[in-house]
Amino acid sequence: MIQDELLQRITARPDVFGGKPIIRDLRISVEMILSLLAQGESSDAILSDYPGLEHADINACLAYAHAVIANDRLDHIAIHG
């Protein structure tokens, strides 16, 4: 399933942002990307501001938000610690 592949891009580490979900073990939180999208920022603008990100990372943030809202299991998120 494509959503499962996207969710593999989301990780969490207790020492980074208090264990909040981050993208590909980078110091970029899912919460921040979702906030930027909610404020009307385009994906292209976000990618320009954060050159390490890829389109799939933004899609992964949306997939994560959907999984949380839908109460899906988040087994594909890697927890490091």
Buried (B, 14 or more C-beta within 10 A) or exposed (E): EEBEEBBEBBBBBEEBBEEEBBBBBBEBBBBBBBEBBEEEBEBEEBBEEBEEBBEBBBBBBBBBBEBEEEEBEBEBBEEEE
